[in-house]
């Protein structure tokens, strides 16, 4: 399927089972990051639009979704997943047009994450757990109820709009909640299409999508209706959401930034490590909170690994969706291009750019696969999230230093260890202060296991039964059973 930017078209919010315009008619342009040209207009929603969406969600929860049995929810979510698969090419086209990603990887590596997550949570809806009912007090029986929270607000990012929407929609639907979701202002297209597909199988008002800017997001967080707000975004956004939500003690689920350390010991296979790290560092133009972009290399293999990574960068292609050789597409927007470019422009004198380091072409937001060595622990490229296709390489002296450097950033989302020493792998994985530790691989995620971080990478888990539990509340019920 060829990438053919269309003339600007008008997108609309999806509320109460139908497309609707913003109440005041305001829109903003969506830019194709491949060309830098506007391809669509999307609503800039305001308070009235959120009021309408939350009213629809509250009504749907009370009257059409809360009391649906888990078996019925499972059937509806599985039908939704089947329809997503059937309309996969359409969804991929929307994602590619909005994000500029390669068709092949979007179809083969991202679309399945949507259907897989939905199908996992469809089944998980029937396996809620709690303490066994028992007479913990004489003449009284106690048991635990897991109940849906009610209406939830969700905010998704621009790096994986389609997949991140599914990661949030799945557990909320499985728990029996209803949703008002705001996608990123730059990438709403595929999320709106997901809502349209879901409407065939869900009652009106269960899943609502409202587009807009940061002010729209703030209004969603501050709205009195949602019982929880779930955000995937930057640490800055998470801090703002946490402050806003504290006004009425909303529950929060925050998956924020990352700066994943990749510790490579002397006994690792250099070529295999370089190939795996490059794939996990450059995928999606490095726009991934778990990306393998901060390599800590043992002295015996540092030079060879840095050279191998630089060679991997030189043979990695960034291009538009039409190029079958493209490993990744453009950065998402002009601001992100400026941000990534700024890091490289400020490269300290003691560091060396071994590959890349600059923009590619003059059209769109492409950036070359980049490898930088010679950085020191306090340099901004080591401590701050670049969120671009840039891998840094540092030399460490011993295991303790490697672990100390790995942990001495404010993020705690993901990490990896590369070694053939089993005891070392287990020892280091225990010491790493990150929500996920991979051993001799980096970046695979599966629906059965939790994903989420520590420190300023946020709190709460996506995927797995732990995520489903985030969207429920626990109630203790006690009954007197003694004889009168």
ABEGO torsion letter per residue (X at the ends): XBBBBBBBBBBBBBBGGBBBBBAAGBBBBBBBAAAGBBABBBBBBBAAAAAAAAAAAAAAAAAAAAABBAAAAAAAAAAAAAAAAAAAAAAAAAAAAAAGBBAAAAAAAAAAAAAAAAAAAAAAAAABBBBBBBBABBGBBBBBBBBBAEBBBBBBBAABAAAAAAAAAAAAAAAGBBBBBBBBAABAAAAAAAAAAAAAABBBGABBBBBEBAAAAAAAAABAABABBBBBBBAAAAAAAAAAAAAAGBBBBBBBBBBBBBBBBAABBAAAAAAAAAAAAABGGGBBAABBABBBBBAAAAAAAAAAAAAAAAABBBBBAABAABABBBBABAAAAAAAAAAAAABBAABBBABEGBBBEABEABBBBBBBBGBBAABAAAABBAGBBBBBBBBBABAAAAAAAAAABABAABBBBBBABAAAAAAAAAABBBABBBBGBBGBBBAABBBEBBEAAEBEBBEEAAAAAAABBBBBBBBBABBX
